[in-house]
């Protein structure tokens, strides 16, 4: 068990945007924890770094057991911390276990996984538990700063709506370009921005993400992506296809029923629309401000 963090004597000063980010680093190995803490503190975006040597201690910190500031943020309708940087492979509760608990928070913090090469199989499916970004070990300073930038961007975009929108009011879960999907290519991990995905094709229990540059297979069912990406503009058009609605350039009638065209020019792709999804798709397309269809 690591050293209990110092408490903050003035919990009323909850200013996550103007005062910098409050983050929590979690790693069961002292050298790794010290390194990520040092790199986080080197960023001008970071105001304070809390540390935990395992997921259990991290949860106690996030519950406010040690930190008055964390408790004050929770009472103010904010995430307990702005982000959690967590190792995946830890004894007891793993980083994945911690992520699943965080996803159940009313206001979950951003999650960045720190992972070793041997954990690539876990990394490929980790985005399903809500990871915002991933940092591979050995840790690279530039990669850490990039992840911090993603966190700062997300916090800057979502902090105000969280405080202003009443419970039960519909709003997008996160900005469309926030999420990245880890895919394995030739033994390396590539992070594919969700905003680059044109459409998704079901392939059994897997899904193939189609982008302008190619396609990538991920281990997650299409139905799960449909639910997760609903607020990001993706809509189901067929048992086998999920499309980015803003990229639909045509809805046309063919000999076999309706079809949509994704994109324009040489890169355009025609996909079938099943009868059960036709009515909903038409309603989505003609919904204002797209009133010209």
C-alpha positions, 0 to 999 in steps of 0.5 A: 500500500502506498503512502496516503496522499496529503489532504487539501485544506481548502476544498472549496477551491474547485476550479478544474479548468482555470487552475489546471487538472487534478489527476490520479496516477495508479501503478503497483510498481514504484519506479513506474509510478514515479516516472508517470507522476514526474511526466504528468507534473511536467505539463503546464496543464496539470495542477496536481497529481495524486498517486495510488499503488493499486486499484483499491487505494485508487478507489478510496482516493476517488471516494474522498476518503483521503482528499477533501478536494475530491469530496468537494468536486463530487458534491459540486457535480464534477468527476472526483478527478479530471483523469485517471492514468492507470496501469492495466496489469496490477495484482488484485483489481486490475486496471480493467476492473478499475475502469469498469468501476469508473464507468459506473460513476455518475460523473466518471473521470477521463481514463488513460491506460498505461500498458506494457507490450505484453498486454496488447491483447487487453489493449485491443478491447480496452476502449470498450470500458471507456478509455480515452487514450493509451500510453505504451511502456516504456513511457515516452514523454511526448506520448504522455503530453499528447494524452494530457492534451486529450484530457485537457480538451475533453475537460474543457468541452464537457465541464460546463455542460456537466454543471449546467444540464439537469439530470435526465437532459439528453446530451452527447456523452463526449465530443465526436473526436474524443474517442480513439480505438486501439487496433493491432497492426503487425504487432504494433498498436495504432490508435484510430480516431472515431471521427475517421470511421466512415462505416462499421461492418459486422463480422461475427463477434468482431467489427471492421472499422472502415476509414478513408485509408483502409479497414481495421478489425476490432473485437467488439460486436456491432450491436455494442458499437451501435449503443456506444456511438449513438450520440456520436452520429452513427446509425444502424442501417442493416444487420451488418452495417453501422454508418456515420450519418454526417457522411451519408451523401445519398439515399437511393432506391435500387432493385433490391430496396434502399441503399445509402452512399457514403462519401462522394467521388471515387471513394464513395461506397454504396451500402444496403439499407434493410427494410426494418431500418429504412423508416428510422433512417429516413426520419434521421436524414430529413430531420432539421436542419437537413430539410432538403431531402 
